[in-house]
Amino acid sequence: MAYDTILFEKSNGVARVTLNRPASLNALNTPLAQELLDAIVRCHSDSEARVVVITGAGRAFSSGGDVKAMAQSSDPSATLRLLTGIFHSAFANITRLPKPVIAGVNGAVAGAGMGLVMACDLAIASEKAKFTVAFNAVALSPDGGTTYFLPRYVGLKKAMDLTMSNRALTAMEACDLGLVNEVVPDHEFAGRLDDLAAKLAQGPTVAFGRTKQLFYRGLGETLETHMESERHSVSDCGLTADFREAVQAFVEKRAPKFEGR
């Protein structure tokens, strides 16, 4: 599929999705949301995509929903309902993707853009990045999974504060709150993001996918039920070629070479 609002490329096990509406700070409109969803779904069954990187073109990661498009709509409520339905599906597919997804937060993040960052498994941020919940600034309640993810990351009262005050966070503040894993100087950002993606692309992809599934299931299960889920998952991982390679490498005292299967 040819894309108009994202860039999609694959190399050495890494699929890179770049939100590509820099003039609008990569605001999420219907075409961008649909293309993001399509790219993520494509990566699900693509064995050549062992890790996915999502980043933004220009000076922003994503400013959230496209407010200008809403202003031009004859029925903003219907526009919001359609748009959120598409990018919510994209975000959900990111969390269900059986391989690691990294948010490369290259710049400003607001609104549903924060939901996209939080839906990813890992996040590396440039020191120039800024994070703002932003919804109240346009008299909207949050979407993009914000009210699901944010209190789980930072606690309920802090989530309420950030949402209602609309206070901007620096990249380091976002890191301290657990919204991103690492902050790097801007001139080192691209290299660090590539290094992390390359490392994960050489890892045990099936085990990574199972790990994701367990973490998300664990949010809604009892301890006993979840440990049973862990038991079945680790047993299934014991059937993989990567497990056999890891055991053989351990015996031979060498580094394993994983193939992602």
C-alpha positions in Angstrom: 0.0 0.0 0.0 1.3 3.5 -0.9 0.9 5.9 2.0 0.4 9.7 1.9 0.5 10.7 5.6 3.1 8.2 7.0 6.4 6.9 5.9 6.9 3.1 6.2 10.2 1.3 5.8 11.8 -2.0 6.9 15.4 -2.8 7.3 17.3 -5.5 9.3 14.2 -6.6 11.2 13.1 -3.1 12.1 9.8 -1.6 10.7 9.8 2.2 11.0 6.6 4.2 10.9 7.0 7.9 10.6 4.0 10.2 11.1 4.4 12.5 8.1 2.3 15.6 8.4 5.0 18.0 9.8 3.2 21.2 8.7 0.4 20.2 11.1 2.7 18.9 13.8 1.7 15.4 12.8 -1.9 15.9 13.9 -4.1 12.8 13.6 -6.7 13.2 10.9 -8.7 10.4 9.4 -6.2 9.4 6.6 -3.2 9.4 9.0 -5.2 7.3 11.6 -6.2 4.8 8.8 -2.7 4.5 7.5 -1.2 4.1 10.9 -3.7 1.3 11.6 -2.9 -0.3 8.3 0.9 -0.2 8.9 0.5 -1.8 12.4 -1.8 -4.5 11.1 0.8 -5.3 8.3 3.5 -5.7 10.9 1.5 -8.2 12.9 2.1 -11.1 10.6 5.3 -9.9 8.9 8.2 -12.0 10.1 10.6 -9.4 8.7 9.3 -6.9 11.1 10.6 -8.0 14.5 10.4 -4.6 16.2 8.4 -1.5 15.3 9.5 2.1 15.7 6.9 4.9 15.6 8.2 8.5 15.4 7.3 11.8 13.8 8.6 14.0 11.0 9.7 17.5 11.7 9.7 19.1 15.1 6.8 17.2 16.7 5.9 13.6 17.5 2.2 14.3 17.3 0.0 17.2 18.4 -3.0 14.9 18.8 -6.3 15.1 17.0 -6.5 17.6 14.1 -8.4 20.5 15.6 -8.5 22.4 12.3 -10.2 19.5 10.6 -12.8 19.4 13.4 -13.3 23.2 12.9 -14.0 22.7 9.2 -16.4 19.8 9.8 -20.2 20.4 9.4 -20.6 17.8 12.2 -17.6 17.9 14.6 -19.2 15.2 16.9 -19.5 12.7 14.0 -15.9 13.6 12.9 -14.6 12.9 16.4 -16.5 9.6 16.6 -15.1 8.4 13.3 -11.6 9.6 13.9 -11.3 8.2 17.4 -12.7 4.9 16.3 -9.9 4.5 13.8 -7.0 5.6 15.9 -8.3 3.8 18.9 -8.1 0.6 16.8 -4.6 1.5 15.8 -3.5 2.1 19.4 -5.2 -1.2 20.6 -3.4 -3.1 17.8 -0.1 -1.6 19.0 -0.6 -3.1 22.5 -1.7 -6.4 20.9 1.2 -6.6 18.4 3.3 -9.7 19.3 6.6 -7.8 19.1 8.1 -4.7 20.7 7.0 -1.2 19.7 9.2 1.8 20.5 8.0 5.4 20.5 10.7 7.6 19.2 9.6 10.9 20.7 11.4 13.4 18.6 9.5 16.5 19.7 6.2 17.9 21.0 3.5 15.5 22.1 -0.1 16.5 23.0 -3.5 15.0 23.3 -3.9 11.7 21.6 -0.2 11.8 20.8 0.4 11.1 24.4 -2.0 8.2 24.2 0.1 6.9 21.3 3.3 7.2 23.3 1.8 5.4 26.2 0.4 2.6 24.0 3.9 1.8 22.9 6.0 -0.7 24.9 9.1 1.5 25.2 9.8 5.2 24.6 13.0 7.1 23.9 12.6 10.9 24.0 14.8 13.7 22.7 15.6 16.3 25.4 13.5 18.8 23.2 10.3 16.8 23.7 7.4 18.4 25.6 4.3 16.5 26.8 0.9 18.1 27.3 -2.4 16.3 27.9 -4.1 19.2 26.1 -7.7 18.0 25.8 -9.2 20.6 28.2 -7.7 23.4 26.1 -10.3 22.6 23.4 -13.1 21.6 25.9 -12.8 17.9 25.2 -12.5 14.9 27.5 -9.5 12.7 26.9 -9.3 10.0 24.3 -6.5 7.8 22.8 -6.5 5.6 25.9 -5.3 8.5 28.0 -7.6 7.9 30.9 -6.6 4.2 30.8 -2.9 4.5 30.6 -2.1 7.8 32.4 -3.3 6.8 35.9 -1.6 3.5 35.6 1.7 5.3 34.8 1.5 8.2 37.3 -1.3 7.5 39.7 -4.9 8.8 39.8 -4.3 12.2 41.4 -1.3 13.1 39.3 -3.2 12.0 36.2 -6.1 14.3 37.2 -3.7 17.2 37.8 -1.9 16.8 34.5 -5.2 16.5 32.6 -7.1 19.4 34.3 -4.2 21.8 34.7 -2.9 21.2 31.2 0.6 21.6 32.5 3.4 20.9 30.1 6.1 18.4 31.1 9.7 18.5 30.0 11.1 15.3 28.6 13.0 14.7 31.9 9.8 15.2 34.0 8.0 12.7 31.7 10.9 10.3 32.3 10.7 10.8 36.1 7.0 10.0 36.0 7.6 6.8 33.9 6.0 8.0 30.7 9.3 7.5 28.8 12.2 5.2 29.5 15.1 7.4 28.5 15.9 11.0 27.6 18.9 11.7 25.3 20.4 14.9 23.9 18.8 15.8 20.6 22.0 15.2 18.6 22.1 11.6 20.0 18.4 10.8 19.6 18.4 9.2 16.2 21.4 7.0 17.0 20.1 5.9 20.3 16.7 5.0 18.9 18.3 3.0 16.1 20.6 1.2 18.5 17.7 0.1 20.7 15.6 -1.0 17.8 18.5 -3.0 16.3 19.1 -4.7 19.7 15.5 -5.7 20.1 15.3 -6.9 16.4 17.9 -9.5 17.2 16.1 -10.7 20.3 13.6 -13.6 20.9 10.6 -12.1 19.2 8.1 -14.7 20.3 9.1 -14.3 24.0 8.8 -10.5 23.7 5.3 -10.9 22.3 4.3 -13.3 25.1 5.8 -10.9 27.6 3.6 -8.0 26.3 0.5 -10.2 26.4 1.2 -11.2 30.0 1.8 -7.6 31.2 -1.5 -6.4 29.7 -3.5 -9.4 30.9 -2.1 -9.0 34.4 -3.8 -5.6 34.7 -7.2 -7.4 35.0 -6.4 -10.8 36.5 -6.1 -12.2 40.0 -2.6 -13.4 41.1 -3.6 -17.1 40.8 -5.2 -16.7 37.4 -2.3 -14.7 36.1 0.3 -17.2 37.3 -1.6 -19.8 35.4 -1.4 -17.6 32.3 2.4 -17.4 32.9 2.6 -21.1 33.2 1.0 -21.7 29.9 3.0 -18.9 28.2 6.4 -20.0 29.4 5.6 -23.6 28.4 4.7 -22.5 24.9 7.9 -20.5 24.6 9.7 -23.7 25.4 8.6 -25.0 22.0 10.3 -22.2 20.0 13.4 -22.5 18.0 14.8 -19.5 19.8 14.5 -21.3 23.2 16.3 -24.4 21.7 19.0 -22.0 20.4 19.3 -20.3 23.8 19.8 -23.5 25.6 22.3 -24.8 23.2 24.2 -21.5 23.4 24.2 -21.7 27.2 25.7 -25.2 27.1 28.3 -24.1 24.5 29.1 -20.9 26.4 28.4 -18.6 23.5 25.9 -15.8 22.7 22.7 -17.1 21.2 21.6 -16.1 17.7 17.8 -15.6 17.7 15.7 -15.8 14.5 12.5 -14.6 16.0 10.6 -18.0 15.9 
